[in-house]
Amino acid sequence: MGVTTDQDRETAAAFEALYDRMATRLLVFVARRLQDAEAATELWAECWAAAFEGWPSCRYATDPERAERWLFGIARKRIASYYRSGAIERRAIERLHWTVPIIEESEAEELERLAGLEALRELLGDALAALPAKRRQAVQLRVVGGLSYREIAERMGSSEQAARAHVSRGLGRLASAISRTEAQELLGEPR
């Protein structure tokens, strides 16, 4: 059994404080991006497992604001990986032998309410409907269908470069449809 030092206790206390401050906020952040309470809970747990593993070497442990940004960076990477692969990586959870919390229907509904998913879906739906048809199709094929730009180009009968441009411009229009306050919440920026 190892000896626990004052520094170890301080490091553990700083991680606990980060968790206490950020648990709900991170879950809402993930839920707004995945728009699925169960998947969000699983990815949230993986983010915390990865953060726990990386905490001893985190340079920002003593700076709460930078530690929060570090945590959101972990979440963004896990979310991007999820969108690339279509699956939630569970490596950190498995290494630590953690279990993913099971979310009850009432908890899923509460998470959807906290994350404002109904309003977000409506806002994005309206913005998507306002896109020109080709841009809308490209965004849907990329984001919803998970297709590569090559596959989008084939389906749309265009070049890969044109498919990329349609997706990029469409996503840009969707992003501009969201107010600055909502964008800050979506990005997890402090208010």
RAVENLIN-V597300 format. One record per helix or strand. SS is the DSSP state (a for helix, b for strand). FROM is the first residue (numbers start at 1). TO is the last residue. If there is no record, write none. Layout:
SS,FROM,TO  SS,FROM,TO
//
This chain:
a,6,34  a,37,55  a,64,85  a,91,96  a,105,115  a,117,129  a,133,144  a,149,156  a,160,176  a,180,187
//
